[in-house]
Amino acid sequence: MGEIMVLDIIKDRRSIHSFQEKEVDMKLLNEIFTYGSYAPTHYMKEPWRIKLFQGKGKEMLIWSILNSYLRMGMLKKDQDKTMASMKSFLMAIPHHAVIYFEKENDPVRYEEEYSAVCAFIQNAQLAAWELGVGMLWTITPYMHDANFYDEIGLDIEKDKIAAVMQIGYPKKVPKSKGRTPIDHKMEIID
């Protein structure tokens, strides 16, 4: 086995949209999230929290998602076929992890916590990739729905969902889309 090159992992990681219908072992998921926890964290607060939905818990989460889409008008009640298709698609994903943190009242502290949680998510994605597991970091409208929060046991007044991660072994790995050269994004001020 060759030397692990962090820079290669950063460049090679892909967002996975198609998963094998095989659960990832809990020991491996714990290892992945443990690596994630080495993210920078202000005052060592480690604000990230995870609600991992799998097995029967996954169905509860998916109904909460579909109900939220209905409440928001993104789905119509008479769209049974669309709802069945969405449910089937989401059920085929082995694990869904709601990554959240407790809100801070101070706006600077809030941004510190949010940034730390995002670093945790990226670390977890990189560790997962190295260990053969794929992830998709999703940001969706239901993450702003108070009823959705209630249905999954969170409080929108106290908690902030940073992402819902879809997790499993990749069925298909997308090709690299490349990146814009960084000199197009950086302004140098001497």
Backbone as JSON Lines, residues from 0, in Angstrom:
{"i":0,"aa":"M","n":[0.85,-1.19,0.0],"ca":[0.0,0.0,0.0],"c":[0.89,1.24,0.0]}
{"i":1,"aa":"G","n":[0.58,2.18,-0.87],"ca":[1.38,3.38,-1.0],"c":[1.13,4.38,0.11]}
{"i":2,"aa":"E","n":[1.96,5.37,0.12],"ca":[1.86,6.45,1.1],"c":[0.58,7.26,0.84]}
{"i":3,"aa":"I","n":[-0.14,7.57,1.91],"ca":[-1.35,8.39,1.79],"c":[-0.93,9.83,1.54]}
{"i":4,"aa":"M","n":[-1.43,10.4,0.47],"ca":[-1.11,11.77,0.14],"c":[-2.35,12.63,0.35]}
{"i":5,"aa":"V","n":[-2.33,13.45,1.37],"ca":[-3.48,14.29,1.7],"c":[-3.86,15.18,0.52]}
{"i":6,"aa":"L","n":[-2.87,15.71,-0.16],"ca":[-3.16,16.6,-1.28],"c":[-3.89,15.87,-2.4]}
{"i":7,"aa":"D","n":[-3.53,14.61,-2.63],"ca":[-4.24,13.81,-3.64],"c":[-5.68,13.55,-3.21]}
{"i":8,"aa":"I","n":[-5.89,13.26,-1.94],"ca":[-7.25,13.0,-1.44],"c":[-8.11,14.25,-1.63]}
{"i":9,"aa":"I","n":[-7.55,15.42,-1.32],"ca":[-8.29,16.67,-1.5],"c":[-8.71,16.84,-2.95]}
{"i":10,"aa":"K","n":[-7.79,16.56,-3.88],"ca":[-8.1,16.74,-5.3],"c":[-8.99,15.64,-5.86]}
{"i":11,"aa":"D","n":[-8.86,14.43,-5.35],"ca":[-9.59,13.29,-5.93],"c":[-11.0,13.11,-5.37]}
{"i":12,"aa":"R","n":[-11.3,13.67,-4.21],"ca":[-12.61,13.46,-3.58],"c":[-13.72,13.97,-4.5]}
{"i":13,"aa":"R","n":[-14.81,13.23,-4.53],"ca":[-15.96,13.62,-5.34],"c":[-17.23,13.57,-4.5]}
{"i":14,"aa":"S","n":[-18.18,14.4,-4.83],"ca":[-19.51,14.31,-4.23],"c":[-20.22,13.15,-4.91]}
{"i":15,"aa":"I","n":[-20.75,12.24,-4.1],"ca":[-21.37,11.03,-4.63],"c":[-22.89,11.21,-4.67]}
{"i":16,"aa":"H","n":[-23.47,10.92,-5.82],"ca":[-24.91,11.05,-6.02],"c":[-25.6,9.71,-6.18]}
{"i":17,"aa":"S","n":[-24.81,8.65,-6.32],"ca":[-25.35,7.32,-6.54],"c":[-24.61,6.34,-5.62]}
{"i":18,"aa":"F","n":[-25.38,5.69,-4.73],"ca":[-24.79,4.83,-3.71],"c":[-25.19,3.38,-3.89]}
{"i":19,"aa":"Q","n":[-24.3,2.48,-3.49],"ca":[-24.64,1.07,-3.38],"c":[-25.63,0.92,-2.22]}
{"i":20,"aa":"E","n":[-26.52,-0.03,-2.32],"ca":[-27.5,-0.23,-1.24],"c":[-26.91,-1.16,-0.19]}
{"i":21,"aa":"K","n":[-25.8,-0.72,0.41],"ca":[-25.09,-1.5,1.42],"c":[-24.68,-0.55,2.53]}
{"i":22,"aa":"E","n":[-25.09,-0.86,3.75],"ca":[-24.74,0.01,4.88],"c":[-23.25,-0.03,5.16]}
{"i":23,"aa":"V","n":[-22.74,1.1,5.64],"ca":[-21.36,1.2,6.08],"c":[-21.33,0.75,7.54]}
{"i":24,"aa":"D","n":[-20.36,-0.06,7.88],"ca":[-20.23,-0.56,9.25],"c":[-20.09,0.61,10.23]}
{"i":25,"aa":"M","n":[-20.75,0.5,11.38],"ca":[-20.72,1.58,12.38],"c":[-19.3,1.89,12.86]}
{"i":26,"aa":"K","n":[-18.43,0.89,12.96],"ca":[-17.04,1.16,13.36],"c":[-16.37,2.08,12.36]}
{"i":27,"aa":"L","n":[-16.65,1.85,11.07],"ca":[-16.05,2.7,10.04],"c":[-16.66,4.1,10.07]}
{"i":28,"aa":"L","n":[-17.97,4.21,10.26],"ca":[-18.59,5.53,10.38],"c":[-18.04,6.29,11.59]}
{"i":29,"aa":"N","n":[-17.87,5.61,12.7],"ca":[-17.27,6.25,13.87],"c":[-15.86,6.73,13.58]}
{"i":30,"aa":"E","n":[-15.09,5.92,12.86],"ca":[-13.74,6.32,12.5],"c":[-13.76,7.57,11.63]}
{"i":31,"aa":"I","n":[-14.64,7.57,10.64],"ca":[-14.76,8.73,9.74],"c":[-15.1,9.99,10.52]}
{"i":32,"aa":"F","n":[-16.11,9.92,11.38],"ca":[-16.5,11.11,12.13],"c":[-15.47,11.48,13.2]}
{"i":33,"aa":"T","n":[-14.7,10.51,13.67],"ca":[-13.61,10.82,14.59],"c":[-12.55,11.65,13.88]}
{"i":34,"aa":"Y","n":[-12.21,11.26,12.65],"ca":[-11.27,12.08,11.87],"c":[-11.85,13.47,11.64]}
{"i":35,"aa":"G","n":[-13.14,13.54,11.37],"ca":[-13.8,14.83,11.21],"c":[-13.6,15.72,12.41]}
{"i":36,"aa":"S","n":[-13.59,15.12,13.61],"ca":[-13.53,15.9,14.85],"c":[-12.18,16.57,15.09]}
{"i":37,"aa":"Y","n":[-11.21,16.31,14.23],"ca":[-9.92,17.0,14.35],"c":[-9.94,18.34,13.62]}
{"i":38,"aa":"A","n":[-11.11,18.8,13.25],"ca":[-11.27,20.1,12.61],"c":[-10.89,21.21,13.59]}
{"i":39,"aa":"P","n":[-10.44,22.36,13.07],"ca":[-10.19,23.49,13.95],"c":[-11.47,23.88,14.67]}
{"i":40,"aa":"T","n":[-11.37,24.19,15.93],"ca":[-12.55,24.56,16.71],"c":[-12.16,25.64,17.71]}
{"i":41,"aa":"H","n":[-12.87,26.74,17.67],"ca":[-12.58,27.86,18.56],"c":[-12.83,27.44,20.01]}
{"i":42,"aa":"Y","n":[-11.86,27.72,20.87],"ca":[-11.96,27.43,22.3],"c":[-12.22,25.95,22.57]}
{"i":43,"aa":"M","n":[-11.86,25.09,21.63],"ca":[-12.06,23.63,21.76],"c":[-13.51,23.29,22.11]}
{"i":44,"aa":"K","n":[-14.45,24.03,21.54],"ca":[-15.87,23.77,21.84],"c":[-16.42,22.57,21.1]}
{"i":45,"aa":"E","n":[-15.78,22.16,20.0],"ca":[-16.25,21.02,19.21],"c":[-17.78,21.04,19.09]}
{"i":46,"aa":"P","n":[-18.33,22.04,18.41],"ca":[-19.78,22.26,18.41],"c":[-20.6,21.27,17.6]}
{"i":47,"aa":"W","n":[-19.95,20.47,16.74],"ca":[-20.69,19.59,15.84],"c":[-21.44,18.5,16.6]}
{"i":48,"aa":"R","n":[-22.63,18.25,16.1],"ca":[-23.47,17.16,16.61],"c":[-24.0,16.42,15.39]}
{"i":49,"aa":"I","n":[-24.25,15.13,15.55],"ca":[-24.68,14.28,14.44],"c":[-25.91,13.5,14.85]}
{"i":50,"aa":"K","n":[-26.92,13.53,14.01],"ca":[-28.06,12.61,14.12],"c":[-27.94,11.72,12.89]}
{"i":51,"aa":"L","n":[-27.62,10.44,13.12],"ca":[-27.41,9.5,12.03],"c":[-28.67,8.67,11.83]}
{"i":52,"aa":"F","n":[-29.26,8.78,10.65],"ca":[-30.49,8.06,10.32],"c":[-30.16,6.91,9.38]}
{"i":53,"aa":"Q","n":[-30.52,5.72,9.8],"ca":[-30.32,4.52,8.99],"c":[-31.39,3.52,9.38]}
{"i":54,"aa":"G","n":[-31.49,2.44,8.66],"ca":[-32.5,1.44,8.98],"c":[-33.89,2.07,9.09]}
{"i":55,"aa":"K","n":[-34.61,1.76,10.15],"ca":[-35.97,2.28,10.34],"c":[-35.98,3.79,10.59]}
{"i":56,"aa":"G","n":[-34.92,4.32,11.2],"ca":[-34.83,5.76,11.43],"c":[-34.8,6.55,10.14]}
{"i":57,"aa":"K","n":[-34.25,5.94,9.1],"ca":[-34.16,6.6,7.79],"c":[-35.56,6.88,7.24]}
{"i":58,"aa":"E","n":[-36.47,5.95,7.41],"ca":[-37.83,6.15,6.89],"c":[-38.51,7.32,7.58]}
{"i":59,"aa":"M","n":[-38.3,7.45,8.89],"ca":[-38.87,8.59,9.63],"c":[-38.31,9.91,9.1]}
{"i":60,"aa":"L","n":[-37.01,9.96,8.88],"ca":[-36.39,11.17,8.33],"c":[-36.96,11.49,6.96]}
{"i":61,"aa":"I","n":[-37.09,10.49,6.12],"ca":[-37.56,10.71,4.75],"c":[-39.0,11.22,4.74]}
{"i":62,"aa":"W","n":[-39.86,10.68,5.61],"ca":[-41.22,11.21,5.69],"c":[-41.21,12.66,6.15]}
{"i":63,"aa":"S","n":[-40.3,13.0,7.07],"ca":[-40.17,14.39,7.52],"c":[-39.74,15.3,6.38]}
{"i":64,"aa":"I","n":[-38.83,14.8,5.54],"ca":[-38.38,15.57,4.38],"c":[-39.55,15.79,3.42]}
{"i":65,"aa":"L","n":[-40.25,14.72,3.09],"ca":[-41.37,14.82,2.14],"c":[-42.47,15.73,2.68]}
{"i":66,"aa":"N","n":[-42.77,15.61,3.98],"ca":[-43.78,16.49,4.58],"c":[-43.35,17.95,4.51]}
{"i":67,"aa":"S","n":[-42.08,18.19,4.7],"ca":[-41.57,19.56,4.62],"c":[-41.73,20.1,3.2]}
{"i":68,"aa":"Y","n":[-41.39,19.3,2.2],"ca":[-41.55,19.72,0.81],"c":[-43.02,20.01,0.5]}
{"i":69,"aa":"L","n":[-43.93,19.21,1.05],"ca":[-45.36,19.46,0.86],"c":[-45.75,20.79,1.5]}
{"i":70,"aa":"R","n":[-45.3,21.04,2.75],"ca":[-45.63,22.29,3.45],"c":[-45.12,23.5,2.68]}
{"i":71,"aa":"M","n":[-43.96,23.38,2.07],"ca":[-43.35,24.49,1.34],"c":[-43.92,24.67,-0.05]}
{"i":72,"aa":"G","n":[-44.78,23.75,-0.47],"ca":[-45.36,23.84,-1.81],"c":[-44.44,23.34,-2.9]}
{"i":73,"aa":"M","n":[-43.36,22.65,-2.52],"ca":[-42.44,22.12,-3.52],"c":[-42.97,20.82,-4.11]}
{"i":74,"aa":"L","n":[-43.92,20.21,-3.43],"ca":[-44.62,19.02,-3.92],"c":[-46.1,19.25,-3.72]}
{"i":75,"aa":"K","n":[-46.89,18.72,-4.59],"ca":[-48.34,18.8,-4.45],"c":[-48.84,17.48,-3.89]}
{"i":76,"aa":"K","n":[-49.89,17.54,-3.1],"ca":[-50.42,16.33,-2.49],"c":[-50.83,15.28,-3.52]}
{"i":77,"aa":"D","n":[-51.22,15.72,-4.7],"ca":[-51.65,14.77,-5.72],"c":[-50.49,14.22,-6.55]}
{"i":78,"aa":"Q","n":[-49.29,14.53,-6.16],"ca":[-48.11,14.06,-6.89],"c":[-47.57,12.78,-6.26]}
{"i":79,"aa":"D","n":[-48.42,11.78,-6.14],"ca":[-48.05,10.53,-5.5],"c":[-46.84,9.89,-6.18]}
{"i":80,"aa":"K","n":[-46.82,9.95,-7.5],"ca":[-45.72,9.33,-8.25],"c":[-44.39,10.02,-7.92]}
{"i":81,"aa":"T","n":[-44.39,11.35,-7.86],"ca":[-43.18,12.1,-7.53],"c":[-42.72,11.79,-6.11]}
{"i":82,"aa":"M","n":[-43.68,11.77,-5.18],"ca":[-43.33,11.47,-3.79],"c":[-42.78,10.05,-3.65]}
{"i":83,"aa":"A","n":[-43.4,9.11,-4.34],"ca":[-42.93,7.72,-4.28],"c":[-41.52,7.61,-4.85]}
{"i":84,"aa":"S","n":[-41.28,8.34,-5.92],"ca":[-39.95,8.33,-6.55],"c":[-38.9,8.93,-5.61]}
{"i":85,"aa":"M","n":[-39.24,10.07,-4.99],"ca":[-38.3,10.71,-4.05],"c":[-38.03,9.8,-2.86]}
{"i":86,"aa":"K","n":[-39.09,9.19,-2.34],"ca":[-38.94,8.29,-1.19],"c":[-38.03,7.12,-1.57]}
{"i":87,"aa":"S","n":[-38.25,6.54,-2.71],"ca":[-37.45,5.41,-3.17],"c":[-35.98,5.81,-3.32]}
{"i":88,"aa":"F","n":[-35.76,6.98,-3.93],"ca":[-34.39,7.48,-4.11],"c":[-33.69,7.67,-2.77]}
{"i":89,"aa":"L","n":[-34.37,8.33,-1.83],"ca":[-33.77,8.6,-0.52],"c":[-33.59,7.34,0.3]}
{"i":90,"aa":"M","n":[-34.51,6.4,0.2],"ca":[-34.4,5.14,0.95],"c":[-33.22,4.31,0.47]}
{"i":91,"aa":"A","n":[-32.84,4.46,-0.8],"ca":[-31.72,3.69,-1.35],"c":[-30.37,4.18,-0.82]}
{"i":92,"aa":"I","n":[-30.35,5.35,-0.22],"ca":[-29.12,5.89,0.35],"c":[-28.96,5.26,1.74]}
{"i":93,"aa":"P","n":[-27.84,4.58,2.0],"ca":[-27.71,3.84,3.26],"c":[-27.81,4.67,4.53]}
{"i":94,"aa":"H","n":[-27.2,5.84,4.55],"ca":[-27.17,6.64,5.77],"c":[-27.41,8.11,5.44]}
{"i":95,"aa":"H","n":[-28.15,8.77,6.32],"ca":[-28.35,10.22,6.25],"c":[-27.9,10.78,7.59]}
{"i":96,"aa":"A","n":[-26.96,11.72,7.58],"ca":[-26.47,12.32,8.82],"c":[-26.85,13.79,8.84]}
{"i":97,"aa":"V","n":[-27.65,14.17,9.82],"ca":[-27.97,15.58,10.03],"c":[-26.86,16.13,10.92]}
{"i":98,"aa":"I","n":[-26.11,17.08,10.38],"ca":[-25.02,17.7,11.12],"c":[-25.52,19.06,11.59]}
{"i":99,"aa":"Y","n":[-25.48,19.27,12.89],"ca":[-26.04,20.5,13.44],"c":[-25.2,20.98,14.62]}
{"i":100,"aa":"F","n":[-25.52,22.17,15.1],"ca":[-24.84,22.72,16.27],"c":[-25.81,23.61,17.02]}
{"i":101,"aa":"E","n":[-25.48,23.85,18.27],"ca":[-26.31,24.74,19.09],"c":[-25.96,26.18,18.74]}
{"i":102,"aa":"K","n":[-26.99,26.97,18.45],"ca":[-26.79,28.36,18.05],"c":[-26.19,29.19,19.19]}
{"i":103,"aa":"E","n":[-25.35,30.11,18.8],"ca":[-24.8,31.1,19.72],"c":[-25.54,32.41,19.48]}
{"i":104,"aa":"N","n":[-25.81,33.16,20.53],"ca":[-26.48,34.47,20.38],"c":[-25.54,35.52,19.8]}
{"i":105,"aa":"D","n":[-24.28,35.46,20.19],"ca":[-23.29,36.42,19.7],"c":[-22.97,36.08,18.23]}
{"i":106,"aa":"P","n":[-23.12,37.05,17.3],"ca":[-22.92,36.75,15.87],"c":[-21.5,36.28,15.54]}
{"i":107,"aa":"V","n":[-20.5,36.78,16.25],"ca":[-19.12,36.34,15.99],"c":[-18.97,34.88,16.42]}
{"i":108,"aa":"R","n":[-19.46,34.55,17.6],"ca":[-19.39,33.16,18.1],"c":[-20.19,32.23,17.19]}
{"i":109,"aa":"Y","n":[-21.34,32.71,16.71],"ca":[-22.16,31.9,15.79],"c":[-21.34,31.54,14.55]}
{"i":110,"aa":"E","n":[-20.67,32.53,13.96],"ca":[-19.86,32.28,12.77],"c":[-18.69,31.35,13.08]}
{"i":111,"aa":"E","n":[-18.1,31.49,14.26],"ca":[-17.01,30.59,14.66],"c":[-17.51,29.14,14.72]}
{"i":112,"aa":"E","n":[-18.67,28.96,15.33],"ca":[-19.23,27.61,15.48],"c":[-19.58,27.03,14.11]}
{"i":113,"aa":"Y","n":[-20.22,27.84,13.27],"ca":[-20.62,27.38,11.94],"c":[-19.39,27.01,11.12]}
{"i":114,"aa":"S","n":[-18.36,27.82,11.2],"ca":[-17.12,27.54,10.46],"c":[-16.48,26.25,10.94]}
{"i":115,"aa":"A","n":[-16.46,26.04,12.25],"ca":[-15.88,24.81,12.8],"c":[-16.66,23.59,12.32]}
{"i":116,"aa":"V","n":[-17.99,23.69,12.3],"ca":[-18.82,22.57,11.86],"c":[-18.57,22.28,10.38]}
{"i":117,"aa":"C","n":[-18.42,23.31,9.57],"ca":[-18.12,23.11,8.14],"c":[-16.75,22.44,7.96]}
{"i":118,"aa":"A","n":[-15.78,22.82,8.78],"ca":[-14.46,22.17,8.72],"c":[-14.59,20.7,9.14]}
{"i":119,"aa":"F","n":[-15.41,20.42,10.14],"ca":[-15.68,19.05,10.58],"c":[-16.26,18.23,9.41]}
{"i":120,"aa":"I","n":[-17.22,18.82,8.71],"ca":[-17.87,18.12,7.59],"c":[-16.84,17.81,6.51]}
{"i":121,"aa":"Q","n":[-16.02,18.78,6.16],"ca":[-15.02,18.55,5.1],"c":[-14.01,17.51,5.54]}
{"i":122,"aa":"N","n":[-13.55,17.57,6.8],"ca":[-12.62,16.53,7.28],"c":[-13.25,15.15,7.16]}
{"i":123,"aa":"A","n":[-14.53,15.04,7.55],"ca":[-15.23,13.75,7.49],"c":[-15.31,13.28,6.04]}
{"i":124,"aa":"Q","n":[-15.61,14.19,5.11],"ca":[-15.68,13.81,3.69],"c":[-14.34,13.29,3.18]}
{"i":125,"aa":"L","n":[-13.26,13.96,3.57],"ca":[-11.94,13.54,3.12],"c":[-11.56,12.19,3.72]}
{"i":126,"aa":"A","n":[-11.84,12.0,5.0],"ca":[-11.56,10.71,5.65],"c":[-12.39,9.61,5.01]}
{"i":127,"aa":"A","n":[-13.67,9.89,4.77],"ca":[-14.55,8.91,4.15],"c":[-13.99,8.5,2.78]}
{"i":128,"aa":"W","n":[-13.58,9.48,2.0],"ca":[-13.08,9.19,0.67],"c":[-11.87,8.27,0.73]}
{"i":129,"aa":"E","n":[-10.96,8.57,1.64],"ca":[-9.76,7.74,1.8],"c":[-10.13,6.31,2.22]}
{"i":130,"aa":"L","n":[-11.23,6.16,2.95],"ca":[-11.64,4.86,3.45],"c":[-12.67,4.17,2.55]}
{"i":131,"aa":"G","n":[-12.88,4.72,1.34],"ca":[-13.74,4.08,0.36],"c":[-15.23,4.38,0.49]}
{"i":132,"aa":"V","n":[-15.56,5.38,1.28],"ca":[-16.96,5.75,1.51],"c":[-17.23,7.09,0.84]}
{"i":133,"aa":"G","n":[-18.39,7.21,0.21],"ca":[-18.76,8.45,-0.46],"c":[-19.75,9.25,0.37]}
{"i":134,"aa":"M","n":[-19.75,10.54,0.15],"ca":[-20.67,11.44,0.84],"c":[-21.15,12.51,-0.12]}
{"i":135,"aa":"L","n":[-22.33,13.01,0.18],"ca":[-22.86,14.18,-0.52],"c":[-23.32,15.16,0.55]}
{"i":136,"aa":"W","n":[-22.74,16.35,0.55],"ca":[-23.07,17.42,1.49],"c":[-24.24,18.16,0.89]}
{"i":137,"aa":"T","n":[-25.42,18.02,1.49],"ca":[-26.6,18.68,0.94],"c":[-27.03,19.85,1.83]}
{"i":138,"aa":"I","n":[-27.47,20.89,1.18],"ca":[-28.09,22.05,1.81],"c":[-29.46,22.15,1.14]}
{"i":139,"aa":"T","n":[-30.51,21.97,1.91],"ca":[-31.84,21.88,1.31],"c":[-32.83,22.79,2.03]}
{"i":140,"aa":"P","n":[-33.94,23.14,1.37],"ca":[-34.92,24.05,1.98],"c":[-35.48,23.56,3.32]}
{"i":141,"aa":"Y","n":[-35.66,22.25,3.48],"ca":[-36.24,21.78,4.74],"c":[-35.35,22.06,5.95]}
{"i":142,"aa":"M","n":[-34.1,22.41,5.71],"ca":[-33.21,22.78,6.81],"c":[-33.62,24.1,7.48]}
{"i":143,"aa":"H","n":[-34.64,24.77,6.92],"ca":[-35.15,26.03,7.47],"c":[-36.61,25.91,7.9]}
{"i":144,"aa":"D","n":[-37.1,24.7,7.99],"ca":[-38.49,24.43,8.32],"c":[-38.6,24.02,9.8]}
{"i":145,"aa":"A","n":[-39.25,24.86,10.6],"ca":[-39.36,24.6,12.05],"c":[-40.05,23.26,12.32]}
{"i":146,"aa":"N","n":[-41.04,22.92,11.53],"ca":[-41.72,21.63,11.72],"c":[-40.79,20.46,11.45]}
{"i":147,"aa":"F","n":[-39.93,20.59,10.45],"ca":[-38.95,19.55,10.17],"c":[-38.06,19.35,11.39]}
{"i":148,"aa":"Y","n":[-37.57,20.45,11.96],"ca":[-36.74,20.38,13.16],"c":[-37.47,19.6,14.25]}
{"i":149,"aa":"D","n":[-38.72,19.98,14.5],"ca":[-39.51,19.3,15.54],"c":[-39.62,17.81,15.26]}
{"i":150,"aa":"E","n":[-39.9,17.46,14.02],"ca":[-40.11,16.06,13.66],"c":[-38.88,15.2,13.87]}
{"i":151,"aa":"I","n":[-37.68,15.8,13.78],"ca":[-36.46,15.0,13.97],"c":[-35.83,15.24,15.35]}
{"i":152,"aa":"G","n":[-36.55,15.94,16.21],"ca":[-36.08,16.1,17.59],"c":[-35.12,17.24,17.82]}
{"i":153,"aa":"L","n":[-35.17,18.27,16.98],"ca":[-34.36,19.47,17.17],"c":[-35.28,20.66,17.39]}
{"i":154,"aa":"D","n":[-34.69,21.78,17.81],"ca":[-35.43,23.01,18.08],"c":[-34.82,24.11,17.23]}
{"i":155,"aa":"I","n":[-35.57,24.64,16.27],"ca":[-35.04,25.64,15.34],"c":[-34.59,26.91,16.06]}
{"i":156,"aa":"E","n":[-35.12,27.16,17.26],"ca":[-34.7,28.33,18.04],"c":[-33.32,28.12,18.67]}
{"i":157,"aa":"K","n":[-32.96,26.87,18.95],"ca":[-31.7,26.56,19.64],"c":[-30.65,25.94,18.73]}
{"i":158,"aa":"D","n":[-31.11,25.21,17.7],"ca":[-30.19,24.45,16.87],"c":[-30.14,24.99,15.45]}
{"i":159,"aa":"K","n":[-29.0,24.76,14.79],"ca":[-28.83,25.12,13.38],"c":[-28.31,23.89,12.64]}
{"i":160,"aa":"I","n":[-29.06,23.45,11.63],"ca":[-28.58,22.36,10.78],"c":[-27.61,22.95,9.77]}
{"i":161,"aa":"A","n":[-26.39,22.43,9.73],"ca":[-25.39,22.9,8.79],"c":[-25.43,22.1,7.48]}
{"i":162,"aa":"A","n":[-25.83,20.83,7.58],"ca":[-25.87,19.97,6.39],"c":[-26.62,18.7,6.7]}
{"i":163,"aa":"V","n":[-27.12,18.09,5.64],"ca":[-27.6,16.72,5.73],"c":[-26.71,15.94,4.77]}
{"i":164,"aa":"M","n":[-25.92,15.04,5.34],"ca":[-24.96,14.27,4.56],"c":[-25.6,12.96,4.12]}
{"i":165,"aa":"Q","n":[-25.49,12.66,2.84],"ca":[-25.88,11.36,2.33],"c":[-24.6,10.53,2.28]}
{"i":166,"aa":"I","n":[-24.67,9.31,2.82],"ca":[-23.45,8.52,3.03],"c":[-23.64,7.08,2.58]}
{"i":167,"aa":"G","n":[-22.63,6.55,1.91],"ca":[-22.63,5.15,1.52],"c":[-21.45,4.84,0.61]}
{"i":168,"aa":"Y","n":[-21.4,3.6,0.18],"ca":[-20.35,3.22,-0.77],"c":[-20.77,3.7,-2.15]}
{"i":169,"aa":"P","n":[-19.84,4.34,-2.87],"ca":[-20.2,4.86,-4.2],"c":[-20.59,3.76,-5.18]}
{"i":170,"aa":"K","n":[-21.67,4.01,-5.89],"ca":[-22.06,3.13,-7.0],"c":[-21.37,3.64,-8.27]}
{"i":171,"aa":"K","n":[-21.31,4.96,-8.37],"ca":[-20.69,5.61,-9.52],"c":[-19.93,6.83,-9.01]}
{"i":172,"aa":"V","n":[-18.71,7.01,-9.52],"ca":[-17.89,8.16,-9.13],"c":[-17.84,9.12,-10.3]}
{"i":173,"aa":"P","n":[-18.33,10.35,-10.09],"ca":[-18.29,11.34,-11.18],"c":[-16.86,11.71,-11.57]}
{"i":174,"aa":"K","n":[-16.71,12.12,-12.8],"ca":[-15.4,12.6,-13.26],"c":[-15.13,13.97,-12.65]}
{"i":175,"aa":"S","n":[-13.87,14.33,-12.59],"ca":[-13.48,15.64,-12.09],"c":[-14.01,16.73,-13.01]}
{"i":176,"aa":"K","n":[-14.53,17.78,-12.41],"ca":[-14.98,18.94,-13.18],"c":[-13.9,20.01,-13.21]}
{"i":177,"aa":"G","n":[-12.78,19.72,-12.57],"ca":[-11.7,20.7,-12.54],"c":[-12.08,21.9,-11.67]}
{"i":178,"aa":"R","n":[-11.21,22.83,-11.61],"ca":[-11.45,24.04,-10.82],"c":[-10.92,25.25,-11.57]}
{"i":179,"aa":"T","n":[-11.5,26.38,-11.3],"ca":[-11.03,27.65,-11.85],"c":[-9.64,27.92,-11.29]}
{"i":180,"aa":"P","n":[-8.69,28.33,-12.12],"ca":[-7.37,28.65,-11.6],"c":[-7.47,29.68,-10.47]}
{"i":181,"aa":"I","n":[-6.75,29.45,-9.41],"ca":[-6.89,30.27,-8.21],"c":[-6.51,31.73,-8.46]}
{"i":182,"aa":"D","n":[-5.64,31.98,-9.44],"ca":[-5.29,33.38,-9.71],"c":[-6.48,34.17,-10.26]}
{"i":183,"aa":"H","n":[-7.54,33.48,-10.7],"ca":[-8.78,34.17,-11.12],"c":[-9.63,34.53,-9.92]}
{"i":184,"aa":"K","n":[-9.3,34.01,-8.76],"ca":[-10.1,34.21,-7.55],"c":[-9.36,35.02,-6.49]}
{"i":185,"aa":"M","n":[-8.08,35.29,-6.74],"ca":[-7.27,35.93,-5.7],"c":[-6.81,37.31,-6.14]}
{"i":186,"aa":"E","n":[-7.02,38.27,-5.27],"ca":[-6.54,39.63,-5.5],"c":[-5.33,39.83,-4.61]}
{"i":187,"aa":"I","n":[-4.22,40.17,-5.21],"ca":[-2.99,40.39,-4.45],"c":[-2.82,41.88,-4.24]}
{"i":188,"aa":"I","n":[-2.66,42.25,-2.98],"ca":[-2.51,43.66,-2.64],"c":[-1.15,43.82,-1.99]}
{"i":189,"aa":"D","n":[-0.24,44.5,-2.7],"ca":[1.12,44.73,-2.16],"c":[1.18,46.06,-1.48]}
